[in-house]
């Protein structure tokens, strides 16, 4: 699993890093979005996997987001 903190073009950056890092799953978020990322209790992310599936997960508490990512990973 890889993570990407981006300032623009999130979906494109995640797709590129998924390939360049040879990851099975990559989770990306904007670092400049209010209420998301570093220093916040919530986050909204874009997730993509090596099978071609992708999804934007809406802002939610970080522990809930972690469980969603774990669920996704367990399906790979």
C-alpha positions as CSV (number, residue, x, y, z in Angstrom):
1,X,0.0,0.0,0.0
2,X,1.3,3.4,-0.9
3,X,0.2,6.9,0.1
4,X,0.4,10.1,-1.8
5,X,-0.1,13.6,-0.5
6,X,-0.8,15.9,-3.4
7,X,-1.5,19.5,-4.2
8,X,-3.2,19.1,-7.6
9,X,-4.4,16.5,-10.1
10,X,-5.0,13.9,-7.4
11,X,-6.4,11.1,-9.6
12,X,-3.7,11.5,-12.2
13,X,-0.9,11.5,-9.5
14,X,-2.4,8.5,-7.8
15,X,-2.6,6.5,-11.0
16,X,1.0,7.4,-11.9
17,X,2.4,6.5,-8.5
18,X,0.4,3.2,-8.4
19,X,2.4,2.1,-11.4
20,X,5.8,3.7,-10.6
21,X,5.8,2.3,-7.1
22,X,4.5,-1.1,-8.3
23,X,1.9,-0.9,-5.5
24,X,-1.2,-3.0,-5.2
25,X,-3.2,-0.1,-3.7
26,X,-2.5,3.6,-3.5
27,X,-4.3,6.1,-1.3
28,X,-4.0,9.8,-2.1
29,X,-5.3,13.0,-0.6
30,X,-5.0,16.7,-1.2
31,X,-2.8,18.4,1.4
32,X,-4.3,21.9,0.8
33,X,-8.0,20.9,1.2
34,X,-9.7,22.4,4.3
35,X,-10.6,19.7,6.9
36,X,-8.5,17.0,5.2
37,X,-5.0,15.6,5.6
38,X,-2.4,16.6,8.1
39,X,-3.5,18.2,11.3
40,X,-7.2,17.3,10.9
41,X,-9.4,14.6,12.4
42,X,-11.0,13.9,9.0
43,X,-9.7,13.1,5.6
44,X,-11.1,12.6,2.1
45,X,-9.1,10.3,-0.2
46,X,-8.9,8.9,-3.7
47,X,-8.1,5.2,-3.8
48,X,-6.9,3.1,-6.7
49,X,-5.8,-0.5,-7.0
50,X,-3.8,-2.6,-9.4
51,X,-6.9,-4.2,-10.8
52,X,-8.2,-0.9,-12.2
53,X,-10.7,-0.1,-9.5
54,X,-10.8,3.4,-8.1
55,X,-13.0,5.4,-5.8
56,X,-13.2,8.8,-4.0
57,X,-14.0,8.3,-0.4
58,X,-15.7,11.3,1.2
59,X,-14.5,13.2,4.2
60,X,-14.8,11.0,7.4
61,X,-13.0,10.5,10.6
62,X,-9.5,9.0,10.0
63,X,-10.2,5.8,12.0
64,X,-13.2,5.1,9.8
65,X,-11.2,5.8,6.7
66,X,-8.5,3.4,7.9
67,X,-11.1,0.6,8.2
68,X,-12.4,1.3,4.7
69,X,-8.8,1.1,3.3
70,X,-8.3,-2.2,5.2
71,X,-11.5,-3.6,3.8
72,X,-10.4,-2.6,0.3
73,X,-7.0,-4.2,0.9
74,X,-8.5,-7.4,2.2
75,X,-10.4,-7.8,-1.1
76,X,-7.2,-7.7,-3.2
